Amino acid sequence: MQLMKQYDCQGTSISFNEPTLLLEYSLDVFELAKAEGYYNTFVTNGYMTVEALKLLAEQGLDAMNIDIKGGAETVSRFCNADVDKVWQNAIEAKRLGIWIEITTLVIPGVNDKGDELGNIANRIKTELGSATPWHVTGYYPAYKLREELFIPPTPVSTLEKVRALGKDIGLNYVYLGNIPGHRYENTYCPNCNQLVIERYGFSLTKYRITSDKRCYFCGEEIPIIGAFPVLVPRLRQEV
């Protein structure tokens, strides 16, 4: 907590290594952070028990970014896992009041074939809701996929097509990941299509959401938790 205060942090994020490997540590950190008014987040593969998920919620987990790595066949083949367990945890986490975002790393020839990505978008819409953010992320060769198989990086054009697919299916917030500076890192109002949050990597460069969490331009409610420190106090009159 001393370091968080020293660096003026707003909350915690347990990530990079799968955070459920640090479950007890996470529970301790979340309790301490909540007592000081910080938020708590997980970046996770979503492959935990329901009991573990409930413990995290009870100790103050506010938001999860969950990896959906592909359809059932892809996840079984490459991860030796059951993707339906991940979906079930995402649904349960939302029921527990945890904010949910989904990330899919798009890997050429692995999970970009057929209807696989469209099916993920459809499940997000029907099981988690159209306001659930979906991050379609660019892959870069690493480890065995670089040294043995060499699967090339995901073309930006592929990610743009996947974003368009998600929007056509009815998702309001679809983002491109690992492409710093791309326009689809940003948040656009689903009603008037004006840019309301501009990003570059992990930095916010523009924030056009009012203090009551509405689009600065048309007044559409923007489902978001937390707040940027500098808020727009009221709607602009001359739209």
ROFI-301049 format. One record per residue (C-alpha): chain; x, y, z; residue in three letters. Coordinates in nm, 4 decimals. Layout:
BEGIN
   chain          X          Y          Z   res
       A          X          Y          Z   ALA
...
% end
This chain:
BEGIN
   chain          X          Y          Z   res
       A     0.0000     0.0000     0.0000   MET
       A     0.2927     0.2327     0.0639   GLN
       A     0.4123     0.1931    -0.2955   LEU
       A     0.0613     0.2547    -0.4301   MET
       A     0.0413     0.5816    -0.2408   LYS
       A     0.3944     0.6770    -0.3406   GLN
       A     0.3191     0.6318    -0.7120   TYR
       A    -0.0346     0.7753    -0.6931   ASP
       A    -0.2017     0.4538    -0.8101   CYS
       A    -0.5777     0.4195    -0.8419   GLN
       A    -0.5996     0.0432    -0.7968   GLY
       A    -0.4386    -0.2985    -0.8270   THR
       A    -0.4057    -0.5322    -1.1237   SER
       A    -0.2722    -0.8855    -1.0873   ILE
       A    -0.1612    -1.0053    -1.4285   SER
       A     0.1035    -1.1570    -1.6617   PHE
       A     0.1396    -1.4793    -1.4649   ASN
       A    -0.2033    -1.6364    -1.4246   GLU
       A    -0.3290    -1.4575    -1.1103   PRO
       A    -0.5220    -1.7532    -0.9706   THR
       A    -0.1791    -1.9112    -0.9071   LEU
       A    -0.1511    -1.6373    -0.6451   LEU
       A    -0.5009    -1.6784    -0.5050   LEU
       A    -0.4170    -1.6375    -0.1355   GLU
       A    -0.1890    -1.3433    -0.2090   TYR
       A    -0.4650    -1.1842    -0.4198   SER
       A    -0.7186    -1.2198    -0.1410   LEU
       A    -0.4819    -1.0489     0.1042   ASP
       A    -0.3964    -0.7675    -0.1376   VAL
       A    -0.7593    -0.7041    -0.2306   PHE
       A    -0.8654    -0.6717     0.1319   GLU
       A    -0.5863    -0.4232     0.2071   LEU
       A    -0.6526    -0.2244    -0.1116   ALA
       A    -1.0276    -0.1992    -0.0481   LYS
       A    -0.9642    -0.0698     0.3033   ALA
       A    -0.7648     0.2151     0.1446   GLU
       A    -1.0254     0.2895    -0.1246   GLY
       A    -0.8461     0.1298    -0.4227   TYR
       A    -1.0054    -0.0860    -0.6916   TYR
       A    -0.8904    -0.4432    -0.7723   ASN
       A    -0.8595    -0.6157    -1.1098   THR
       A    -0.7590    -0.9550    -1.2531   PHE
       A    -0.6231    -1.0323    -1.6011   VAL
       A    -0.6935    -1.4024    -1.6203   THR
       A    -0.7611    -1.7117    -1.8280   ASN
       A    -1.0816    -1.7501    -1.6258   GLY
       A    -1.0058    -2.1135    -1.5391   TYR
       A    -1.0777    -2.1180    -1.1684   MET
       A    -1.3361    -2.2887    -0.9506   THR
       A    -1.6589    -2.1132    -0.8658   VAL
       A    -1.5529    -2.1251    -0.4999   GLU
       A    -1.2320    -1.9348    -0.5809   ALA
       A    -1.4273    -1.6822    -0.7854   LEU
       A    -1.6676    -1.6172    -0.4993   LYS
       A    -1.3764    -1.5685    -0.2573   LEU
       A    -1.2247    -1.3104    -0.4920   LEU
       A    -1.5558    -1.1261    -0.5182   ALA
       A    -1.6017    -1.1278    -0.1413   GLU
       A    -1.2530    -0.9830    -0.0885   GLN
       A    -1.3094    -0.6948    -0.3289   GLY
       A    -1.2410    -0.7975    -0.6897   LEU
       A    -1.3966    -0.5239    -0.9051   ASP
       A    -1.3137    -0.6232    -1.2631   ALA
       A    -1.1767    -0.9093    -1.4724   MET
       A    -1.0319    -0.9193    -1.8204   ASN
       A    -1.0834    -1.2797    -1.9265   ILE
       A    -0.9099    -1.4549    -2.2155   ASP
       A    -1.1364    -1.6473    -2.4501   ILE
       A    -0.8717    -1.8131    -2.6636   LYS
       A    -1.1014    -1.9699    -2.9218   GLY
       A    -1.3810    -2.2162    -2.9698   GLY
       A    -1.4127    -2.5509    -2.7947   ALA
       A    -1.1960    -2.7438    -3.0426   GLU
       A    -0.9154    -2.4858    -3.0489   THR
       A    -0.8990    -2.4482    -2.6718   VAL
       A    -0.9055    -2.8254    -2.6220   SER
       A    -0.6291    -2.8783    -2.8783   ARG
       A    -0.3905    -2.5991    -2.7833   PHE
       A    -0.4707    -2.5483    -2.4132   CYS
       A    -0.6014    -2.8904    -2.3087   ASN
       A    -0.8922    -2.7095    -2.1446   ALA
       A    -1.2712    -2.6774    -2.1614   ASP
       A    -1.3613    -2.3278    -2.2813   VAL
       A    -1.7174    -2.3634    -2.1497   ASP
       A    -1.5761    -2.3465    -1.7966   LYS
       A    -1.4315    -2.0073    -1.8835   VAL
       A    -1.7653    -1.8861    -2.0191   TRP
       A    -1.9439    -2.0142    -1.7083   GLN
       A    -1.7010    -1.8241    -1.4851   ASN
       A    -1.7476    -1.5063    -1.6889   ALA
       A    -2.1251    -1.5328    -1.6492   ILE
       A    -2.0977    -1.6079    -1.2767   GLU
       A    -1.8528    -1.3224    -1.2217   ALA
       A    -2.0927    -1.0790    -1.3866   LYS
       A    -2.3736    -1.2135    -1.1678   ARG
       A    -2.1536    -1.1425    -0.8650   LEU
       A    -2.1221    -0.7792    -0.9731   GLY
       A    -1.7714    -0.7982    -1.1214   ILE
       A    -1.7086    -0.5917    -1.4360   TRP
       A    -1.6174    -0.8235    -1.7255   ILE
       A    -1.4142    -0.7638    -2.0403   GLU
       A    -1.3145    -1.0340    -2.2891   ILE
       A    -0.9852    -1.0599    -2.4799   THR
       A    -0.9170    -1.2866    -2.7753   THR
       A    -0.5627    -1.3173    -2.9094   LEU
       A    -0.6173    -1.3664    -3.2823   VAL
       A    -0.3589    -1.6156    -3.4158   ILE
       A    -0.3468    -1.6785    -3.7923   PRO
       A    -0.4408    -2.0345    -3.8799   GLY
       A    -0.5250    -2.1203    -3.5197   VAL
       A    -0.8443    -1.9394    -3.4166   ASN
       A    -0.9271    -1.7154    -3.7145   ASP
       A    -1.0870    -1.9812    -3.9321   LYS
       A    -1.4531    -2.0313    -4.0186   GLY
       A    -1.7085    -1.8958    -3.7738   ASP
       A    -1.4869    -1.9270    -3.4657   GLU
       A    -1.4483    -1.5554    -3.3919   LEU
       A    -1.8064    -1.4793    -3.4924   GLY
       A    -1.9253    -1.7436    -3.2474   ASN
       A    -1.7226    -1.5773    -2.9695   ILE
       A    -1.8816    -1.2411    -3.0516   ALA
       A    -2.2276    -1.3978    -3.0495   ASN
       A    -2.1681    -1.5593    -2.7107   ARG
       A    -2.0449    -1.2315    -2.5644   ILE
       A    -2.3618    -1.0599    -2.6831   LYS
       A    -2.6072    -1.3270    -2.5730   THR
       A    -2.4406    -1.4428    -2.2498   GLU
       A    -2.2686    -1.1275    -2.1216   LEU
       A    -2.4432    -0.8434    -2.3021   GLY
       A    -2.3745    -0.6121    -2.5955   SER
       A    -2.2036    -0.3540    -2.3703   ALA
       A    -1.9314    -0.6039    -2.2723   THR
       A    -1.5990    -0.4880    -2.4218   PRO
       A    -1.4230    -0.7297    -2.6570   TRP
       A    -1.0505    -0.6835    -2.7188   HIS
       A    -0.9259    -0.8533    -3.0355   VAL
       A    -0.5527    -0.8571    -2.9925   THR
       A    -0.2638    -0.8888    -3.2328   GLY
       A    -0.0341    -1.1880    -3.1896   TYR
       A     0.3435    -1.1773    -3.2317   TYR
       A     0.5596    -1.4920    -3.2750   PRO
       A     0.7150    -1.6187    -2.9523   ALA
       A     0.8561    -1.9386    -2.8065   TYR
       A     0.7533    -2.2482    -3.0056   LYS
       A     0.5292    -2.0529    -3.2428   LEU
       A     0.8392    -1.8599    -3.3458   ARG
       A     1.1122    -2.1228    -3.3274   GLU
       A     0.9346    -2.4382    -3.4438   GLU
       A     0.6130    -2.3555    -3.6268   LEU
       A     0.6666    -1.9883    -3.7112   PHE
       A     0.3185    -1.8523    -3.7335   ILE
       A     0.3472    -1.4941    -3.8647   PRO
       A     0.2118    -1.1904    -3.6764   PRO
       A    -0.1575    -1.1128    -3.7059   THR
       A    -0.2187    -0.8671    -3.9922   PRO
       A    -0.3813    -0.5439    -3.8790   VAL
       A    -0.6356    -0.5916    -4.1579   SER
       A    -0.7461    -0.9179    -3.9938   THR
       A    -0.8061    -0.7453    -3.6618   LEU
       A    -1.0021    -0.4686    -3.8359   GLU
       A    -1.2230    -0.7309    -4.0035   LYS
       A    -1.2827    -0.9027    -3.6701   VAL
       A    -1.3786    -0.5698    -3.5135   ARG
       A    -1.6248    -0.5046    -3.7966   ALA
       A    -1.7648    -0.8552    -3.7459   LEU
       A    -1.8169    -0.7928    -3.3741   GLY
       A    -1.9870    -0.4609    -3.4421   LYS
       A    -2.2144    -0.6176    -3.7064   ASP
       A    -2.3148    -0.8861    -3.4572   ILE
       A    -2.4167    -0.6129    -3.2137   GLY
       A    -2.1286    -0.5533    -2.9744   LEU
       A    -2.0989    -0.1857    -2.8828   ASN
       A    -1.7346    -0.1807    -2.7751   TYR
       A    -1.4796    -0.3761    -2.9786   VAL
       A    -1.1125    -0.2800    -2.9511   TYR
       A    -0.7884    -0.3643    -3.1278   LEU
       A    -0.5081    -0.4634    -2.8926   GLY
       A    -0.1282    -0.4620    -2.9308   ASN
       A    -0.1542    -0.1983    -3.2058   ILE
       A    -0.0543     0.1271    -3.0263   PRO
       A    -0.1900     0.4364    -3.1965   GLY
       A    -0.4626     0.2580    -3.3958   HIS
       A    -0.7939     0.4432    -3.3974   ARG
       A    -0.9753     0.1363    -3.2681   TYR
       A    -0.7870     0.1474    -2.9402   GLU
       A    -1.0361     0.4235    -2.8651   ASN
       A    -1.3918     0.4225    -2.7317   THR
       A    -1.6668     0.5603    -2.9551   TYR
       A    -2.0196     0.6395    -2.8441   CYS
       A    -2.2496     0.3638    -2.9746   PRO
       A    -2.5226     0.6223    -3.0392   ASN
       A    -2.3489     0.9145    -3.2151   CYS
       A    -2.0139     0.7482    -3.2939   ASN
       A    -1.8155     1.0393    -3.1506   GLN
       A    -1.4800     0.9613    -2.9901   LEU
       A    -1.5286     0.9681    -2.6125   VAL
       A    -1.2054     0.8075    -2.4860   ILE
       A    -0.8809     0.8350    -2.6794   GLU
       A    -0.5892     0.6102    -2.5869   ARG
       A    -0.2316     0.5457    -2.6815   TYR
       A    -0.1198     0.2146    -2.5366   GLY
       A    -0.1854     0.2385    -2.1628   PHE
       A    -0.2277     0.6173    -2.1633   SER
       A    -0.5489     0.8205    -2.1902   LEU
       A    -0.5107     1.1249    -2.4132   THR
       A    -0.8738     1.2437    -2.4322   LYS
       A    -1.1728     1.1814    -2.2068   TYR
       A    -1.5164     1.3036    -2.3135   ARG
       A    -1.7481     1.1363    -2.0659   ILE
       A    -1.9445     1.3469    -1.8216   THR
       A    -1.9361     1.3084    -1.4448   SER
       A    -2.2639     1.1134    -1.4646   ASP
       A    -2.1065     0.8750    -1.7215   LYS
       A    -2.2674     0.9969    -2.0406   ARG
       A    -2.1389     1.0846    -2.3844   CYS
       A    -2.0254     1.4475    -2.3872   TYR
       A    -2.1851     1.4991    -2.7298   PHE
       A    -2.5258     1.3266    -2.7266   CYS
       A    -2.5895     1.2240    -2.3653   GLY
       A    -2.5890     0.8485    -2.4313   GLU
       A    -2.5125     0.6506    -2.1159   GLU
       A    -2.1649     0.4954    -2.1363   ILE
       A    -2.1353     0.1830    -1.9192   PRO
       A    -1.8028     0.2307    -1.7461   ILE
       A    -1.6694     0.1793    -1.3969   ILE
       A    -1.4188     0.4080    -1.2376   GLY
       A    -1.3488     0.7547    -1.3646   ALA
       A    -1.0710     0.9557    -1.5189   PHE
       A    -0.9500     1.2160    -1.2650   PRO
       A    -1.0437     1.5096    -1.4924   VAL
       A    -1.4150     1.4821    -1.5678   LEU
       A    -1.6317     1.6777    -1.8080   VAL
       A    -1.8781     1.8443    -1.5665   PRO
       A    -2.1791     1.8742    -1.7975   ARG
       A    -2.2988     1.8144    -2.1509   LEU
       A    -2.1859     2.0539    -2.4199   ARG
       A    -2.4778     2.2672    -2.5301   GLN
       A    -2.3776     2.3478    -2.8884   GLU
       A    -2.3851     1.9960    -3.0387   VAL
% end
